[in-house]
Amino acid sequence: MKKEKEVVEKKSFEISNEQLDNLGITNRDSLSSASKRALKWPNIGNEWFIEFSALKPLKGDLAYEEGVVRRDPSALIFENGKYYVWYSKSLGESQGFGGDIENDKVFPWDRCDIWYATSVDGWTWKEEGPAIVRGVNGEFDDRSVFTVEIMKYENMYYLCYQTVQSPYTVRVKNQVGLAWSDSPDGPWTKSKQPILSPADNGIWKGLDQNRFSVEKKGDFDSHKVHDPCIIPYNGKFYLYYKGEQMGEEITFGGRQIRHGLAIAENPQGPYIKSPYNPISNSGHEICVWEYKDGIASLITTDGPEKNTIQWANDGINFEIMAVIKGAPHAIGLNRNVDNGKNPTEVLRWGLSHVYNNSDYQSIMRFSSQLKTVHTAKGEKAK
């Protein structure tokens, strides 16, 4: 048995002299754990590696405004000779969970409505007004509607977004709503019920508002489903989302947050969660796009695989393609580009948000560039 294991291990690490030279490994008979991991890296080159530039402020109505929260921009679409973006908007300071939950504002994304703005050049924006407003008392979205994403399909427009029903307690379970229109300017018809809800197989421990106290944690998305994004893919509709688990823990990569997938035959649903969930080990805001025959995903902020770009040729089984740094928060992709040019063309510029302080955020513009070589000042690339 030991001999067979040695043969298998030796086969696994048969490498060429070119590989040794490329990785700077000088002794093939004494491989460290780090060298063994490096030898398993896919040979994918640098086409996925990018660097982000500093965020730049927008002009017009989306410039920073004291007392106003504008955050979580959607992807950009180009219609009627101008760009459109949707985003979360609220007013005033946040009190956290220590205040009067019934009357105060818990987070910047609490007591939000979804607004939209337009721009001819992507820099100077005109705020057009609300697109989706909170529901009436007792409805599943009566407290806040926020973190929106846009999808255009067959001359119809779809907005998916997070919802909270009052009261906004520590243990409240966020859901996902949907609205549709035949015009990017609305009016919008809202779904009467959520199109996605958290798993119901976790069990809280006790009655205190403590989200870390559980008898059973349940699925990876037993507490919240966040950051929805729907993409038409393979003749169906793939809804990617962030899952938060009851009794969330801190792992060796930070917060225990992962992504999931739900699939529908129709844009309005019903959306059925994939049996392969969770489909990531890490992540925060959803940032996905089509590339070739698969789906790419920018994974940021949380978990052991944060700060990576991943790709799945089936939209489900993601592999790491590049490690990056400095990715902006809550990216709104510019989906108007030809992303067949290279895998990260869709990231060349778009919108993001920045924390001006703990209470207020504003929308900014990001940009990135391919990075295939490293040169010193004055040095010529080969």
C-alpha positions as CSV (number, residue, x, y, z in Angstrom):
1,M,0.0,0.0,0.0
2,K,2.8,2.4,0.9
3,K,4.6,1.6,-2.4
4,E,1.4,2.3,-4.4
5,K,1.0,5.7,-2.6
6,E,4.6,6.7,-3.4
7,V,4.1,5.8,-7.0
8,V,0.9,8.0,-7.1
9,E,2.6,10.9,-5.4
10,K,5.6,10.7,-7.7
11,K,3.3,10.7,-10.8
12,S,1.5,13.7,-9.4
13,F,4.7,15.7,-9.4
14,E,6.4,14.7,-12.6
15,I,7.5,18.1,-13.9
16,S,9.6,19.3,-16.8
17,N,12.9,21.2,-16.5
18,E,11.1,24.2,-18.0
19,Q,8.6,24.2,-15.1
20,L,11.4,23.9,-12.6
21,D,13.2,26.8,-14.1
22,N,10.1,28.9,-14.4
23,L,9.2,28.4,-10.7
24,G,12.8,28.6,-9.5
25,I,12.7,25.1,-7.9
26,T,16.2,23.7,-7.9
27,N,15.7,20.3,-6.2
28,R,12.9,18.2,-7.6
29,D,13.5,15.5,-4.9
30,S,12.9,18.0,-2.0
31,L,9.6,19.8,-2.6
32,S,8.1,21.9,0.1
33,S,4.3,22.1,0.5
34,A,4.5,25.5,-1.1
35,S,6.3,24.1,-4.2
36,K,3.8,21.3,-4.5
37,R,0.9,23.8,-4.5
38,A,2.7,25.9,-7.1
39,L,3.1,22.9,-9.4
40,K,-0.7,22.4,-9.3
41,W,-1.4,25.9,-10.5
42,P,-3.1,26.0,-13.9
43,N,-1.0,27.3,-16.8
44,I,-3.4,30.2,-17.6
45,G,-0.9,33.0,-18.2
46,N,-1.6,36.6,-17.2
47,E,-4.7,37.4,-19.3
48,W,-6.9,37.5,-16.1
49,F,-4.6,39.7,-14.0
50,I,-5.6,43.3,-13.6
51,E,-4.8,46.2,-11.3
52,F,-7.4,48.8,-10.2
53,S,-6.7,52.5,-10.2
54,A,-7.9,54.9,-7.4
55,L,-11.6,55.7,-7.4
56,K,-12.6,59.0,-9.0
57,P,-15.6,61.2,-8.0
58,L,-18.6,61.7,-10.2
59,K,-20.1,65.0,-11.2
60,G,-23.6,66.3,-11.2
61,D,-26.3,64.7,-9.0
62,L,-24.1,61.7,-8.0
63,A,-21.4,63.8,-6.5
64,Y,-21.0,63.3,-2.7
65,E,-23.8,65.0,-0.8
66,E,-23.7,65.4,3.0
67,G,-26.6,63.7,4.7
68,V,-27.4,61.4,1.8
69,V,-26.4,57.8,1.2
70,R,-26.0,56.6,-2.3
71,R,-24.4,53.2,-2.6
72,D,-24.4,49.7,-4.3
73,P,-24.7,50.8,-7.9
74,S,-26.2,48.4,-10.4
75,A,-24.5,47.4,-13.6
76,L,-24.6,50.1,-16.3
77,I,-26.8,49.7,-19.4
78,F,-26.8,52.1,-22.4
79,E,-30.3,53.0,-23.7
80,N,-31.8,56.0,-25.5
81,G,-28.3,57.5,-26.0
82,K,-27.3,57.5,-22.3
83,Y,-26.1,55.3,-19.5
84,Y,-28.5,54.2,-16.8
85,V,-27.6,53.1,-13.2
86,W,-29.8,52.1,-10.3
87,Y,-28.7,52.4,-6.6
88,S,-29.7,52.4,-3.0
89,K,-30.6,55.8,-1.5
90,S,-31.4,56.8,2.1
91,L,-31.1,59.9,4.2
92,G,-29.6,60.6,7.7
93,E,-27.3,59.0,10.2
94,S,-27.3,55.3,11.2
95,Q,-27.9,54.3,14.9
96,G,-27.0,50.6,14.8
97,F,-29.0,48.1,16.8
98,G,-28.6,50.0,20.1
99,G,-31.2,52.7,19.3
100,D,-34.9,52.7,18.7
101,I,-35.2,50.0,16.0
102,E,-38.8,50.9,15.3
103,N,-38.0,54.6,14.5
104,D,-34.3,54.9,13.9
105,K,-32.1,53.9,11.0
106,V,-30.0,50.8,11.7
107,F,-27.6,50.8,8.8
108,P,-26.9,53.1,5.8
109,W,-28.8,50.6,3.7
110,D,-31.8,50.7,6.1
111,R,-34.9,52.7,5.1
112,C,-33.7,52.8,1.5
113,D,-35.5,53.2,-1.8
114,I,-34.0,52.4,-5.2
115,W,-33.3,55.4,-7.3
116,Y,-31.8,55.8,-10.8
117,A,-29.7,58.3,-12.7
118,T,-28.6,58.8,-16.3
119,S,-25.5,60.1,-18.0
120,V,-24.2,60.7,-21.5
121,D,-20.5,60.3,-20.7
122,G,-20.5,58.2,-17.5
123,W,-19.0,61.0,-15.5
124,T,-21.8,63.7,-15.1
125,W,-25.0,62.2,-13.8
126,K,-28.6,63.4,-13.6
127,E,-30.7,61.8,-10.8
128,E,-34.0,60.9,-12.3
129,G,-36.0,59.9,-9.2
130,P,-37.1,56.7,-7.4
131,A,-37.6,53.5,-9.4
132,I,-38.6,51.1,-6.6
133,V,-40.0,52.2,-3.3
134,R,-40.6,50.3,0.0
135,G,-43.9,48.5,0.3
136,V,-46.7,49.4,2.6
137,N,-46.7,48.2,6.2
138,G,-46.9,44.4,6.6
139,E,-45.4,43.6,3.1
140,F,-42.1,41.7,2.8
141,D,-40.3,44.9,1.6
142,D,-41.8,47.5,3.9
143,R,-38.6,48.4,5.7
144,S,-36.0,48.7,3.0
145,V,-35.3,47.9,-0.7
146,F,-31.6,48.1,-1.7
147,T,-28.6,46.6,-3.4
148,V,-30.2,46.4,-6.8
149,E,-29.1,44.8,-10.1
150,I,-30.4,45.3,-13.7
151,M,-31.0,42.8,-16.4
152,K,-32.3,43.4,-19.9
153,Y,-33.9,40.5,-21.7
154,E,-36.1,40.6,-24.9
155,N,-36.9,44.3,-24.6
156,M,-37.9,43.9,-20.9
157,Y,-36.0,45.3,-18.0
158,Y,-35.7,43.5,-14.6
159,L,-34.5,44.8,-11.3
160,C,-33.7,42.3,-8.5
161,Y,-32.9,43.7,-5.1
162,Q,-32.7,42.9,-1.4
163,T,-35.6,43.5,1.0
164,V,-36.2,43.8,4.7
165,Q,-39.4,43.7,6.6
166,S,-39.8,45.6,9.8
167,P,-38.7,45.4,12.5
168,Y,-35.0,45.5,11.5
169,T,-33.7,43.2,14.3
170,V,-30.3,41.4,14.5
171,R,-32.1,38.2,13.5
172,V,-34.2,39.6,10.7
173,K,-34.1,37.4,7.5
174,N,-33.4,39.4,4.3
175,Q,-35.0,38.3,1.1
176,V,-34.9,39.1,-2.6
177,G,-37.6,40.9,-4.6
178,L,-38.0,41.5,-8.4
179,A,-39.6,44.2,-10.5
180,W,-40.1,44.5,-14.3
181,S,-40.9,47.1,-16.9
182,D,-40.9,47.6,-20.7
183,S,-38.9,50.8,-20.2
184,P,-35.7,51.6,-18.2
185,D,-37.6,54.7,-17.0
186,G,-40.5,52.6,-15.6
187,P,-43.1,52.3,-14.3
188,W,-42.1,49.1,-12.5
189,T,-44.3,46.2,-11.5
190,K,-43.1,44.6,-8.3
191,S,-43.4,40.9,-7.4
192,K,-46.0,40.3,-4.7
193,Q,-43.7,37.8,-2.9
194,P,-40.0,37.3,-2.7
195,I,-38.3,35.4,-5.5
196,L,-35.7,34.1,-3.1
197,S,-35.6,33.5,0.6
198,P,-33.1,32.1,3.2
199,A,-33.1,28.4,3.9
200,D,-35.4,27.5,6.8
201,N,-33.4,24.8,8.4
202,G,-31.5,26.7,11.0
203,I,-32.6,27.0,14.6
204,W,-32.0,30.0,16.8
205,K,-31.0,29.4,20.5
206,G,-33.1,31.4,23.0
207,L,-35.1,34.5,22.3
208,D,-32.3,37.2,22.7
209,Q,-31.4,39.1,19.6
210,N,-28.1,37.4,19.1
211,R,-27.3,36.2,15.6
212,F,-24.3,34.1,16.8
213,S,-26.4,32.0,19.2
214,V,-27.9,29.0,17.4
215,E,-28.8,25.4,18.1
216,K,-28.4,24.5,14.5
217,K,-26.7,26.7,11.8
218,G,-28.5,25.3,8.8
219,D,-27.5,26.0,5.2
220,F,-24.9,28.5,4.2
221,D,-27.8,30.9,3.5
222,S,-30.0,30.2,6.5
223,H,-30.0,33.8,7.7
224,K,-29.8,36.1,4.6
225,V,-29.8,36.2,0.9
226,H,-28.1,39.3,-0.4
227,D,-26.7,41.0,-3.5
228,P,-28.8,39.3,-6.2
229,C,-27.7,39.4,-9.8
230,I,-29.6,37.6,-12.6
231,I,-27.9,36.6,-15.9
232,P,-29.5,34.9,-18.9
233,Y,-27.4,31.8,-19.4
234,N,-27.7,28.5,-21.3
235,G,-31.4,29.3,-22.1
236,K,-32.2,29.8,-18.4
237,F,-31.9,32.5,-15.8
238,Y,-29.1,32.2,-13.3
239,L,-29.6,34.2,-10.0
240,Y,-26.3,34.6,-8.2
241,Y,-26.5,35.7,-4.6
242,K,-24.5,36.1,-1.3
243,G,-25.6,33.8,1.5
244,E,-25.2,34.5,5.2
245,Q,-25.5,31.7,7.7
246,M,-27.2,31.8,11.1
247,G,-24.4,31.7,13.7
248,E,-21.9,33.1,11.2
249,E,-18.3,32.4,12.3
250,I,-14.9,33.9,11.6
251,T,-12.8,31.3,9.7
252,F,-9.2,31.5,8.7
253,G,-10.2,33.7,5.8
254,G,-12.4,36.1,7.8
255,R,-16.2,36.2,7.8
256,Q,-17.9,33.0,6.7
257,I,-19.7,34.3,3.7
258,R,-20.2,32.4,0.4
259,H,-22.1,32.7,-2.8
260,G,-25.1,30.6,-4.1
261,L,-27.0,30.1,-7.3
262,A,-30.7,29.7,-8.0
263,I,-32.0,28.9,-11.5
264,A,-35.3,29.6,-13.3
265,E,-36.9,28.9,-16.7
266,N,-38.5,32.4,-16.7
267,P,-37.1,35.8,-15.6
268,Q,-39.9,36.1,-13.0
269,G,-39.2,32.6,-11.6
270,P,-39.7,30.4,-9.7
271,Y,-36.0,30.3,-8.8
272,I,-34.8,26.9,-7.6
273,K,-31.6,26.8,-5.5
274,S,-28.8,24.7,-7.0
275,P,-28.0,21.4,-5.3
276,Y,-24.3,22.4,-5.7
277,N,-24.6,25.4,-3.3
278,P,-22.6,27.0,-2.0
279,I,-20.6,27.6,-5.2
280,S,-17.8,29.7,-3.6
281,N,-15.7,29.5,-0.5
282,S,-15.5,33.3,-0.2
283,G,-16.9,36.6,-1.3
284,H,-19.1,39.5,-0.5
285,E,-20.9,41.5,-3.2
286,I,-21.9,39.6,-6.3
287,C,-19.9,40.6,-9.5
288,V,-20.4,38.1,-12.3
289,W,-20.3,38.3,-16.1
290,E,-20.3,36.0,-19.1
291,Y,-17.0,35.1,-20.7
292,K,-16.8,32.6,-23.6
293,D,-19.2,29.8,-22.7
294,G,-18.9,30.3,-18.9
295,I,-19.4,32.7,-16.1
296,A,-16.6,34.8,-14.4
297,S,-16.8,36.1,-10.8
298,L,-14.9,38.7,-8.9
299,I,-14.6,37.5,-5.3
300,T,-13.8,40.2,-2.7
301,T,-13.6,41.0,1.0
302,D,-14.4,37.8,2.9
303,G,-13.1,34.3,3.1
304,P,-9.9,32.3,2.2
305,E,-10.3,32.9,-1.5
306,K,-11.0,36.6,-1.4
307,N,-9.4,38.9,-3.9
308,T,-9.6,36.5,-6.7
309,I,-11.2,36.3,-10.1
310,Q,-12.8,32.9,-10.8
311,W,-14.3,31.3,-13.8
312,A,-16.7,28.3,-14.3
313,N,-17.3,26.9,-17.8
314,D,-20.7,25.7,-16.5
315,G,-21.6,28.7,-14.3
316,I,-21.3,26.5,-11.2
317,N,-17.9,25.0,-10.7
318,F,-15.6,27.9,-10.3
319,E,-11.8,27.8,-10.4
320,I,-9.4,30.6,-9.5
321,M,-7.9,32.4,-12.5
322,A,-6.1,35.3,-10.9
323,V,-5.3,36.9,-7.5
324,I,-5.8,40.6,-7.5
325,K,-5.6,43.5,-5.1
326,G,-7.5,46.7,-4.4
327,A,-10.8,45.7,-5.9
328,P,-13.5,48.4,-5.3
329,H,-16.6,47.7,-3.2
330,A,-19.9,46.9,-4.7
331,I,-18.9,47.1,-8.4
332,G,-21.4,48.1,-11.0
333,L,-20.2,46.6,-14.2
334,N,-20.3,48.4,-17.6
335,R,-22.1,45.6,-19.5
336,N,-22.0,47.6,-22.7
337,V,-18.6,46.4,-23.8
338,D,-17.6,43.5,-26.0
339,N,-16.3,41.1,-23.4
340,G,-15.1,38.6,-25.9
341,K,-12.0,40.8,-26.4
342,N,-10.5,39.5,-23.1
343,P,-11.9,38.0,-19.9
344,T,-11.6,41.3,-17.9
345,E,-12.8,43.8,-20.5
346,V,-16.0,44.3,-18.6
347,L,-13.9,45.6,-15.6
348,R,-12.1,48.3,-17.6
349,W,-14.4,50.9,-16.0
350,G,-17.6,51.1,-14.1
351,L,-19.1,52.4,-10.8
352,S,-18.5,51.6,-7.2
353,H,-19.1,53.2,-3.8
354,V,-16.9,54.6,-1.2
355,Y,-17.4,55.2,2.6
356,N,-17.1,58.9,3.0
357,N,-17.6,58.2,6.7
358,S,-19.4,55.6,8.8
359,D,-22.8,57.1,8.0
360,Y,-22.6,58.2,4.4
361,Q,-21.5,56.7,1.2
362,S,-21.3,58.0,-2.4
363,I,-20.9,56.5,-5.8
364,M,-17.6,56.8,-7.6
365,R,-16.0,55.6,-10.8
366,F,-13.4,52.9,-11.0
367,S,-11.0,51.9,-13.7
368,S,-8.6,49.0,-14.2
369,Q,-5.9,47.9,-16.6
370,L,-4.3,44.6,-17.7
371,K,-1.1,43.8,-15.9
372,T,1.0,41.3,-17.7
373,V,4.6,42.4,-16.9
374,H,6.3,44.3,-14.1
375,T,8.8,47.0,-15.2
376,A,10.8,49.5,-13.2
377,K,10.8,53.2,-14.0
378,G,12.5,53.8,-17.4
379,E,12.7,50.1,-18.1
380,K,11.4,48.7,-21.4
381,A,9.1,45.6,-21.4
382,K,10.4,42.7,-23.5
